[in-house]
């Protein structure tokens, strides 16, 4: 899926799902995002936005 607008919106509400949508598989970026979301919401959102926009 390559719809960036949808991915950015999902990154704001469900960051791990946005990373999964961008990568298409569960990899290290997904697990890093899960850990960041557990540590706090904002780090997970920022990481998801980074993955989606880069």
Secondary structure in CASP SS format (residue, H / E / C, confidence):
PFRMAT SS
TARGET T0000
AUTHOR 0000-0000-0000
METHOD secondary structure of the structure
MODEL  1
X C 1.00
X C 1.00
X C 1.00
X H 1.00
X H 1.00
X H 1.00
X H 1.00
X H 1.00
X H 1.00
X H 1.00
X H 1.00
X H 1.00
X H 1.00
X C 1.00
X H 1.00
X H 1.00
X H 1.00
X H 1.00
X H 1.00
X H 1.00
X H 1.00
X H 1.00
X H 1.00
X C 1.00
X C 1.00
X C 1.00
X C 1.00
X H 1.00
X H 1.00
X H 1.00
X H 1.00
X H 1.00
X H 1.00
X H 1.00
X H 1.00
X H 1.00
X H 1.00
X H 1.00
X H 1.00
X C 1.00
X H 1.00
X H 1.00
X H 1.00
X H 1.00
X H 1.00
X H 1.00
X H 1.00
X H 1.00
X H 1.00
X H 1.00
X H 1.00
X H 1.00
X H 1.00
X C 1.00
END
